[in-house]
């Protein structure tokens, strides 16, 4: 399996994943820079399992709930991982998810 490295924001290399419903992120999707909640959304995003990621692979994922989403984005950790911090993103807000390379996501 090829290792994907996240692109830099503001360049043609950034990687954005639209969230159109409940989303369980795979290890392959861990290279995503930004998860964007789309119109009519009130769903859960489960962050990738840290142990399945390359330790240095995209240590930060931004989760943005757009003003037109219509509902709260719930943030969950994959089984065996944990979250320290916020577990929701209200309409018109966003959070950063940073992992420690082991088993914990820190949400700011």
C-alpha positions as CSV (number, residue, x, y, z in Angstrom):
1,X,0.0,0.0,0.0
2,X,1.4,3.4,-1.0
3,X,1.6,6.0,1.8
4,X,-0.2,9.2,1.0
5,X,1.1,12.4,2.5
6,X,-1.4,15.2,3.1
7,X,-1.1,18.2,0.8
8,X,-0.6,21.8,2.0
9,X,-3.6,24.0,2.6
10,X,-4.1,26.6,-0.1
11,X,-2.3,24.6,-2.7
12,X,-3.6,22.3,-5.4
13,X,-2.3,19.5,-3.3
14,X,-4.7,19.9,-0.3
15,X,-7.0,17.0,0.2
16,X,-10.6,17.7,1.1
17,X,-13.2,15.0,2.0
18,X,-16.9,16.1,1.8
19,X,-18.9,14.4,4.5
20,X,-22.4,13.7,3.0
21,X,-23.5,11.4,5.8
22,X,-22.1,9.3,8.6
23,X,-18.4,8.7,7.8
24,X,-16.0,6.2,9.2
25,X,-12.6,7.3,8.0
26,X,-10.2,4.5,6.8
27,X,-6.4,4.5,7.2
28,X,-6.3,5.5,3.5
29,X,-8.4,8.5,4.2
30,X,-6.0,9.6,7.0
31,X,-4.1,11.7,4.5
32,X,-7.1,14.1,4.2
33,X,-6.5,17.6,5.4
34,X,-10.0,18.7,5.8
35,X,-13.4,17.0,6.4
36,X,-16.3,19.3,5.4
37,X,-19.9,18.7,6.6
38,X,-22.2,19.5,3.7
39,X,-25.8,20.6,3.3
40,X,-28.4,18.8,5.4
41,X,-25.9,17.1,7.6
42,X,-26.4,15.9,11.2
43,X,-24.1,13.0,11.3
44,X,-21.1,11.3,12.9
45,X,-17.5,11.3,11.7
46,X,-15.3,8.5,13.1
47,X,-11.6,9.5,13.0
48,X,-9.1,7.0,11.5
49,X,-7.6,4.3,13.7
50,X,-4.3,5.7,14.8
51,X,-2.5,2.4,15.0
52,X,-3.3,1.8,11.3
53,X,-1.8,5.2,10.3
54,X,1.9,6.0,9.6
55,X,3.0,7.7,12.8
56,X,3.9,10.9,11.0
57,X,1.0,10.8,8.6
58,X,-1.1,13.9,8.7
59,X,-1.0,14.6,12.5
60,X,-3.8,17.2,12.1
61,X,-7.2,16.8,10.5
62,X,-9.5,19.8,10.4
63,X,-13.3,19.1,10.7
64,X,-15.5,21.9,9.6
65,X,-19.3,22.0,9.9
66,X,-20.5,24.5,7.3
67,X,-23.2,27.1,7.9
68,X,-25.5,25.3,5.5
69,X,-25.0,21.9,7.2
70,X,-28.2,22.0,9.2
71,X,-27.1,20.0,12.2
72,X,-24.3,19.1,14.6
73,X,-21.3,17.1,13.5
74,X,-20.5,14.4,16.1
75,X,-16.9,13.3,16.3
76,X,-16.0,9.8,17.4
77,X,-12.8,7.8,17.8
78,X,-12.2,4.4,16.2
79,X,-12.6,1.5,18.6
80,X,-9.5,1.3,20.9
81,X,-8.7,5.0,20.4
82,X,-9.9,7.8,22.6
83,X,-10.7,11.5,22.4
84,X,-9.6,14.3,24.7
85,X,-11.6,17.5,24.1
86,X,-14.7,18.4,22.1
87,X,-16.8,15.6,20.5
88,X,-19.1,17.9,18.5
89,X,-18.8,20.7,16.0
90,X,-21.8,23.0,15.9
91,X,-23.1,24.6,12.7
92,X,-20.7,27.2,11.4
93,X,-17.8,26.0,13.5
94,X,-14.8,23.8,13.1
95,X,-12.2,21.9,15.2
96,X,-8.7,20.5,14.8
97,X,-8.1,16.8,15.5
98,X,-4.5,16.0,16.4
99,X,-3.2,12.5,17.3
100,X,-0.3,11.5,19.5
101,X,0.8,8.6,17.2
102,X,-0.5,6.0,19.8
103,X,-4.2,5.9,20.7
104,X,-5.4,9.4,21.5
105,X,-7.0,12.2,19.4
106,X,-6.9,15.7,20.9
107,X,-9.7,17.9,19.7
108,X,-9.2,21.7,19.8
